[in-house]
Amino acid sequence: MLLLAETTSTGTLVGAAIGFVIWIGIILWTVSIARRKGRSAGLWGVLAFFFSLIPLIIVAILPSRRTVAV
């Protein structure tokens, strides 16, 4: 029991929880940007799930597919 308590510190669990929340936030942010730009939210969400920041940057740079009425 003592060995288990020494190998799993509270700081490690807190760090993992913070990292998980940030990862989920990046996925949701990517999906939100994709929806706003008229892109496939599901596809960009899956890409963000596996590759995290790269799809976020790419979808933010891509132009919108929505047309503006003149």
URGITA-V589894 format. One record per pair of residues at least 24 apart in sequence whose ideal C-beta (glycine too) atoms are under 6 Angstrom apart, sorted by the first residue. I is the first residue (numbers start at 1). GAP is how many residues later the second one is. D is the distance in whole Angstrom. If there is no record, write none. Layout:
i: <I & I>
gap: <GAP & GAP>
d: <D & D>
This chain:
i: <26 & 26 & 30 & 30 & 30 & 33 & 33 & 34 & 37 & 38 & 38 & 38>
gap: <26 & 30 & 25 & 26 & 29 & 26 & 27 & 25 & 27 & 26 & 27 & 28>
d: <6 & 6 & 5 & 5 & 6 & 5 & 6 & 5 & 4 & 6 & 4 & 4>
